[in-house]
Amino acid sequence: MELLSKTHRILERPHMEFRPFGKDHQGATIQDASGITVRANLEYLESIVAQKHGADAASAALDELVILLNERIPDPTYHVTVNFLRNPWNSYSYEFVMFLAEFSIQLSEQPDYPFKLGQEKLVPPIVQILGRPFSIVQIFRLMPHFIGKFSKHSFKPEVLSVTNGHAVIRFGFSESVLNQFGPYLRGCTERICHTSKAGIAQISANMFNQAAATIEDVCCMAEGAPYCEWVFRWTPQSPPFWNWFFTGATMGLIALGLTTVFAPHYPWWGHLAFTLLPILTLILVGRVWTDRKELQERSNIIHEQLASAEQQHEELREAYLEQEQSLVKVRRHVDELTMLHELTLQISSTLNQQHIIQFGLQAIIRSLHFNQAWIALWNQERQLFDRIHLEGGPQGWAENLRAFTIPATPDDLLHKALNSSQLITIEDTQGILDQAHPVTKQLLMEGGFHHGIALALVSQNQPLGVLIAGNPEGDQVSILETNLLSTIAKQLAIALDTALAYDEIEALNIGLETKVQERTNELQQVNHSLETANTRLKELDRVKSQFLAHCSHELRTPLTSIKGFTENLLHGMVGPLAERQHLYLTRINANADRLTRMIGDLLDLSRIEAGTITLAPESVSLLTLLDEVTQQFTPLTQTKNQELIMETKGENLTIYGDSDRLHQILTNLIHNAHKFTPEKGRIEVRAIPDPPNHILLTITDNGPGIPQEALAHLFQAFYQAHRKPEIGTEGLGLGLSIVKQLVELHGGTITVKSTVGVGTTFNLRFSQPAMTAPSTST
């Protein structure tokens, strides 16, 4: 692989090619870089942006960093948040860390960001605590151990030499990291080298309060070397031995005094030897003793700290690795369910087959990361595939394919998938091209189809088509993707079946609409005929009304003469009458009265129907009106020993209307009650206020009552509920019809209640003058 120069950064990649955390494609746990490193990067970026622009800008910078990272992560399942990146127990791929580093440099606006990051944040606090019992030399010697713990051997550090004040360190990368960097190895190495050597040089300052070590670059992978090598120099550390020296000097002086007192004849060099021997001996013993004790204590401390820290670190690391993987699975399931939910909403909101297929194919390309997907619908009648829909194929193909048809070919991929109850896994299209139909072969070859899945779209055991999805290259389709694709296929099959059923119903509806239109035309013709007949009937009715009015008027004149002459004869104006003569003349007079009433009713009905009746409205006292009518009927009721009772409540019982017509209404109703009430019967007339502004008038009798089936027709013209001569019901049956229409002309209402064998009650409801005034004419 040809490596690019160090000026080419990994951001030139359009997206990350490796998973950022969790498990890689082979199922191995990703742990190239510790979460402590990533958190240190966030903390340093936040601190320098806050120093320049404030805390709000720092928070916005971290949000922007997350957005930039997620834009480069192709799988939304692995998208990150600020809180996720702050977790020190996570582990990441080095490709992800390099993307994060490059974006941090851009957001910090600090060219030497990697070097400053190494100085401030590279050595974590736990390493500083664990390393304090050791000397600088020992820490450098233990450096491969510490780096291995936090990078899981993605780095390959090597200590070439260490002395008090001098160390040579060499760095390399594992094969996995080299693969992740790819052609951008030199650019990534430059960033890592700046951060790493700055952090190592800072050990003496951070842990021992000395000046930072100086750095000498020997070689670097950024310049094409096979590894990176640095030389670090710092101020050597000196062990404290003065206590032992002073003790030895004191014992030397004591030895000198004793030899001077007890051996004064010794030569001077003997006295000097006795003096220097204790000093040198104690200095040597003290140095050895101090070193051994210090090393023992430090060794015990560091081993205990390391054992405890390593145990906790590994436990937490494993727990968080499992948590990361679980989180990835949960996110994947949530994304799958969200996609299925959105797809279901889309395909259930339309009955258009093309839209359903388009939504389904787009979801497959977007969520399952297939490069190409297409659906061929099966035409059962013609026994071929038609209406081929493509998503993700060569540009301009989609419209052309819809005109293609693929007849049923036994060895063709589409035909096999259509008749298979299981999905067909395509591992290499080269193995099926020889047996494929020419159109199928063209689809697979020109689309660069290499491997994928083919499965039938089936609903209610009826094949509807075939769905094929695949990629030109890359990994094979996973089981999860296969299961999800099967679920999508089932949803699409159901939606397509519904759409097909709807199309069939639409076709039936069109035929039905045609028949309905034909029937409507027939009905319109019949209706026109009925309208013509109705017009004719109206004309006949008008002629009838004119005839009745004219006939009634013409009959009234001779009838008046007959009645006048009959009354004159009865009054003896032409002499006395024999008993039989008087009887006959009385009958003639009664029938003349009856005929007069009939003619009057006919004349009133014809006027009402013609709309020529006129009212003379005025305030009418209901008490006075009732008194007149009841006095008028008193002699008549006495002939049958009937009891006529009038009952009123309230003082202001006034109706606004025509007094003659109101008199006619009451006369007809009381006359009916008299006719149908047997001898010694009872007739009650009541008038009471009906709040808020009405008057309720009731006429009740204890006659034979009206059958229930007759009540609905009671107010129709010429209808009679009773036609029994013994009751005395002679007449035309116009009275109640006229009463109802006169009541309504006064703005009132009339209802009837009756029980056979008990009696009948008519209820009239009128408005009082303060509220309403009826029309003067109709």
Residue, then its C-alpha position, 0 to 999 in steps of 0.5 A: m500500500e502506498l503511503l501518503s505524506k504526513t500532510h495528508r490527514i485521515l479526515e480525507r476519508p469520507h467516513m470511518e471504515f472501521r467500527p469505533f467501539g464494541k466488537d469488530h467485524q470478526g467479533a473481537t473486542i475493540q480496545d486500541a485506545s482507552g476511554i481515559t485518553v478520549r476523556a482527556n482530549l475532551e477535557y483539554l479541548e473544553s478547557i482551552v475553548a473556555q479560556k478563549h471564549g467562555a464556558d458556553a462556547a466550550s460546551a458548544a464546541l463539544d456538541e459540534l465535535v460529536i456532530l462531526l464525529n457522527e457524520r463520519i460514522p456510517d452506522p447510526t448504531y455507533h453514534v456517540t454523545v458527549n456523555f458517552l465520550r466522557n466515560p473513562w471505561n470505554s475503549y475505542s479504535y485508533e481510527f476513531v481516536m484520530f478522527l477525534a484528534e483532527f476535529s479537536i485541532q480544528l475546533s481548538e484553533q491551536p496548531d500545536y494542540p497534540f503537543k500541548l495535550g500530551q503535556e497537560k493530559l497524557v499521563p493519567p492521574i492513576v499512573q502518577i499515583l502508582g508511579r510515585p514510589f519509583s524513581i524516574v529511571q524505574i518509571f521509564r523501565l516500567m513504561p511498556h507495562f503502563i502503556g500496554k495496560f491502557s492501549k492493550h498492545s496497540f502500541k509497541p513501546e521499547v526501552l532501549s536504555v535508561t540511566n539516571g538522567h537519560a533514556v532512549i524510547r522506541f515506539g511502533f504500532s500493532e498490525s491492527v492499528l496500521n490497517q486502520f491508518g492505511p495510507y494516512l499512517r504518516g499523518c496519524t503518526e505525526r499527531i501521535c508522536h507529538t502527544s506521546k513524547a510531550g507526555i513522556a517528557q513531562i513525567s519528571a515535572n508532574m511526578f517529581n517536581q523537576a523540570a521537564a525532560t528535553i526531547e531529541d528526535v532520532c527518527c519518526m515514522a512520519e518521515g518514513a522510518p519504520y519506528c519512532e525513537w526519542v532520547f529524553r534527558w533530565t536532571p539526575q536524582s541523588p539519594p540522601f546519605w548525609n545521615w549515614f555520613f555524619t554518623g560515620a564521621t562521629m564514630g571516626l572522631i570517637a575512634l580517633g580520640l580512643t586511639t590517641v588516649f590508649a595508643p599515643h605511640y601509633p603513627w599518624w596514618g594509623h590514627l587516620a585509618f581508625t578515623l576513616l574506617p567507620i566513616l566509609t563503612l557506615i556510608l557503604v552500609g547505609r547506602v546499601w541498607t537505604d536502597r534495599k529498604e526503599l526498594q522493598e517498600r516501594s516494591n510492596i506498595i507498587h505491587e499492592q497498588l498494581a494488583s488492586a488497580e489492575q483488578q478493578h481496572e480489568e473488572l470495570r473494563e470488562a463490564y463496560l465492554e459488555q455494556e458497550q456491546s449491549l448498548v450497540k445491540v439495543r441501539r441496533h434493535v431500536d433502529e430496526l424497530t424505528m425503521l419498521h415502524e416508519l416503513t409500516l406508517q408509510i406503506s399503510s398510508t397509501l394504496n399506490q403499489q409504486h409508492i409502497i415498493q419505493f418506500g420499501l426499497q429505500a428503507i432496505i438501502r438506507s437501514l440495511h446498507f445494501n447497495q442495490a435492491w429491486i422488486a419484480l412483481w409476478n403476473q399470475e395471468r400472464q405467467l411472467f414478471d413485470r413492473i421491475h422496480l430498482e433502487g440503488g442501481p445504475q443511474g437511469w435504470a429505474e425507468n427503463l426496467r419497468a418496461f421489461t418482462i421476465p417470463a417464467t424460466p425454471d432455472d432462473l433466479l427469480h423463478k426459483a425464489l418465487n417457488s421457494s418457501q425459504l430465502i435464497t442466499i447468493e454468495d457469488t452471482q457468477g454461479i447463477l448467471d449461466q442459468a439466468h434469463p437474459v434480463t436477470k443476467q443483465l440486472l446482475m451484471e450491469g448492477g455489479f451484483h456480487h452477493g445478496i439475498a433473494l426471497a419471495l413476496v407472499s401474502q395469504n399463500q399467494p406469490l406476489g413477486v420477488l425481492i432481491a437485495g445485495n452488494p457488489e463487494g464487502d462482507q457477507v450478509s449477516i443473520l440479523e440483516t437477513n431476518l430484518l429483510s425477511t420482516i420487511a418483505k412480509q410487510l411489503a407483501i401484505a401492503l401490496d396484497t392490500a393495494l391489489a385488492y383495492d385495485e380490484i375493488e376499484a375496477l368493480n366500483i367503476g363497473l358498479e358506477t356505470k350500472v348505477q349511472e345507467r340506473t340513475n338515468e332510468l330513475q331520472q326518466v321515471n322521475h321526470s314522468l312522475e314530475t309531469a304526473n305530479t304537475r298534472l295532479k296539482e292542476l287537477d287539485r287546483v281545478k277541484s278546489q275551484f270547483l268546490a268553492h264555486c259549487s259551495h257558493e252556488l249551492r248556498t243560495p238555493l239552500t238558503s231559500i229552502k231553509g227560509f221557506t221551511e222555517n216560515l212554514l214551521h212558524g205557522m206563517v201559512g197556517p197551522l200544520a198537521e203533526r206529520q207535516h211538522l215532523y217532515l218540515t223539522r227533518i227538512n230544516a235539520n238536513a238543511d242545517r247539516l248541508t249548510r255546515m257541509i258546504g261551509d266546511l267545503l268552502d273553508l277547506s278550498r280557501i285554506e288549500a288555495g291560500t285565500i283565507t284571511l284572518a282579522p287578528e285581535s286580542v281575544s279573551l279566552l274566558t269570554l270566548l269559552d263562555e260563549v261557546t259553552q252557553q251555545f252548546t248547553p241546550l244541545t248537551q242537555t238533550k243527552n243529559q251530558e255534563l259540560i264543564m269549563e275550568t280556567k286558571g289565571e286572569n290574563l288568558t288572552i290570545y292574539g287571533d281571529s275571534d271568528r276562526l277561534h270560535q269555529i275551532l272551539t265549536n268544531l272540537i266541542h261539537n265532536a266531543h258532544k257527538f261521541t260522548p254517550e248520554k250522561g257523559r262528561i265533557e271538560v274544557r280547560a284553559i291554563p297558562d303554559p309558561p313562559n308565554h303560552i296558553l294550553l287549552t284542552i277538550t276532554d270527553n269520555g266517549p269511545g276513544i280513537p284506535q291507535e292506528a287511526l290517530a296518525h290519519l285523524f287530521q287528514a281531510f275526509y277521514q273519519a275514525h268512526r262511521k257508525p250511524e248509531i253514534g251520529t257521525e254523519g258528516l264529510g270528515l273535514g272538521l278536524s282537518i280544518v281545525k288543525q290548519l286554522v290552529e297552525l295559521h294562528g301559530g299554535t299547535i294541536t295534538v291528540k291523546s286517546t284511549v279506546g273505551v276511556g275517552t279522548t283529549f285534544n291539546l291546543r297550545f297558543s302564544q300570548p300577544a306579548m310574544t307572537a302575533p300570527s299572520t293576517s293572511t296566508 
